[in-house]
């Protein structure tokens, strides 16, 4: 994090403190010039004191521009209105370093540099308040610009009273007011747009998370129930002939159910914790569990998965799980399933293929087809390629993850 990021974070977390610092900085910049004018002005003391108080009020409102925007703008407007109606003052040009044809010049008291601070309050209203309040502030400011120009026309020596000069003065003040307001509205609209985009991104992330949970639940439940159903069918068929094998089937059912329950808890509670996600290390246990149902499953793995990301490893695990689940659900009792995993420096390939033997000897378990669709999405999201379809009388699913094309590790 850079120092500018730290400053931005601090100002967002402490708006009152940052605005107080801004008020002090603006006062240090413009305050001395205003004080110099008041010190050399030739006007009644009361007028100079009132002008000084108004200048202090205008500067002080900067510290309230975000925590009490309407109040700050109203106070600044009132102070500026008082400055406009105060009588003109005569100042000596030489002490101020001004070029003048005479030793003195007559100016309105709103010529104080402090008056420029009013634009800060107008910006605050435009940037933080609704459009109706913002337009009202704009109207008040434009009216103030016109009044200031008309008031300046009476300040002999400060501005010639020619109509062209007055027109240019009005246009300059109105342009300053309108430009400040426009910048504030741009800031308001940008902040609202960013908030909407952040809300949409959060909604998309939540939707993606729900889909991810649904895929995880499908993978866990479909695989575990398929194993449980096949074991229950086999156990009931041999219960009277071989009680020991029936008891073994019940043991597998209980173990599968416990493991499915643990996986479901992990999925729902710590879904984002990468350490709890399935990985390649769990594939041998997955194969053994399916083999315990009586399906002939063979696992062959070559090479080391050094370049495989966590997301790709999880997608590969789910592909093997779904391939084995489909074999248990749809293939026959004499089906042979082969799980082949090949790692090379360029890519990692995962293939689950069955020969379809005896597929018609017992009814297949129902499925929705969501499993393969979910695996396809996982593999593609991880930067891999996915294939699934009939092969040699059976069924085959395959995924490949190439180095440099995998998605970011989760």
GIWOFEN-V522475 format. One record per helix or strand. SS is the DSSP state (A for helix, B for strand). FROM is the first residue (numbers start at 1). TO is the last residue. If there is no record, write none. Layout:
ss: [SS,SS]
from: [FROM,FROM]
to: [TO,TO]
This chain:
ss: [A,A,B,A,A,B,A,B,A,A,A,A,A,A,A,B,A,B,B,A,B,B]
from: [3,15,41,45,69,89,93,104,109,113,131,163,243,274,280,296,310,336,347,370,385,394]
to: [13,40,42,64,85,92,96,107,111,128,152,238,269,276,291,302,330,343,354,381,391,402]
